[in-house]
Amino acid sequence: MEGDSRFPALISHLPYVGGASRPDNSIAKNGDRKLENKNKGFTIIEVIIAIFIISCGLMALFSTFSLSIRHATQSRNKVCVDVIADSMLEGVRAHRYGEPKPPSWEKPRMVLTVIQGKISQTTFHIKVKCKNQSFIDEKINKDYDYVTIEITWSEGTGVGSRGIKRMHSETVPVRRGLD
């Protein structure tokens, strides 16, 4: 059947079962059979492992971005609180002892910032407390008082989130000036 010329295409594709060399030289010199159809591409396991590794890397990258945005927001709010607290301390220093406190001291301060084209608004709530009230009430006859300035705000971490409440407090002693 090997020498039959009526079936040359059929014979050339059949596996060879013999000891002699094959006419199409499909056996290499080192004795290994050549692979005519080399397996090219990846197995499904390799693809799944590659997708898993890439997704782990992307999740780490995105969490780093999220963390850096959170820290940048906290730093920005801390700077705003420091500016507001310094402004309030200047107002306390300029206030005459015994006069009522101005309503602007406890008025909320809104700070607008633009980050990458998005407008962000943070509201800072202020409370001014006096220990014995002599600083803001002339009827109380004491020559010293302690003024505490409390600033609270909420740091949101996304759209629709309630955020985390933060507070900054400073207490300063004040004395009645000697005339």
Secondary structure, 3 states (H helix, E strand, C coil): CCCCCCCHHHHHHCCCCCCCCCCCCCECCCCCECCCCCCCCCCHHHHHHHHHHHHHHHHHHHHHHHHHHHHHHHHHHHHHHHHHHHHHHHHHHHCCCCCCCCHHHHCCEEEEEEECCEEEEEEEEEEEEECCCCCCCCCCCCCEEEEEEEEEEEECCCCCCCCEEEEEEEEEEEECCCC
